[in-house]
């Protein structure tokens, strides 16, 4: 996809970000939204977060976002920051922690992870892929896989979800594309989870790109399972099927957004797993403008 015309003025902004990321004082002028709104999944800017979390979060706030989802927890720290320090940094940048992707969760460490999420102020504990060694990748066929079966995954999620609920957090499962395809037993994993997980303990974060990539319709899932999709990942798809900034692809977000209430969505995030025509810091600016054009608030 060709670089869109209005991206040229953003090149100068990327220089500002670059300066910030090497340790100079970040700029403080908000430049992308008259009224800040919406959320960003920090997985989008994961490399920058590892290098300089402060400067990156400043750029996120300046791009107009107000909520964040983390995806950088390791050994009790978020992006190498203690829960208390991460909470303080987010507060300084006027960013609200809403959810955290916790792919390393096990039955042995879940209590500590819950405590750390609560210390930051997160509301949602999100399982990004089947945990505890169940997730895999078939390099030959270039596709994500899962072992253990849908029933096993549902039982794990219910147990984790009950622990979260008792601690005042909500557990959500985040989809990719493989959950919408029949497994070796003819079971569509996402359908099984939606039908068998206890909604008191387990609900869902819908990744709109991956649902579309799987050939499924988000709105049809809202109709079949109303109220179960508490968070959305808003990411677009270009003509080659690749990730694209919101508004620069072919997903009909206006139609999906019109069914927000049916879905049960409380919060949404821009996420872009990989960038092809722009840097991640440029992409989040483009996507925030795309959100505004589509009608997100």
PyMOL commands that set and color helices and strands:
alter all, ss='L'
color gray80, all
select helices_A, chain A and resi 5-7+10-21+42-51+53-62+83-92+110-120+150-167+178-180+189-196+208-213+218-224+253-257+260-263+280-294
alter helices_A, ss='H'
color red, helices_A
select strands_A, chain A and resi 39-41+67-70+73-74+77-78+81-82+96-101+124-127+135-138+143-146+170-174+202-207+229-234+236-237+243-244+267-270
alter strands_A, ss='S'
color yellow, strands_A
deselect
rebuild
show_as cartoon
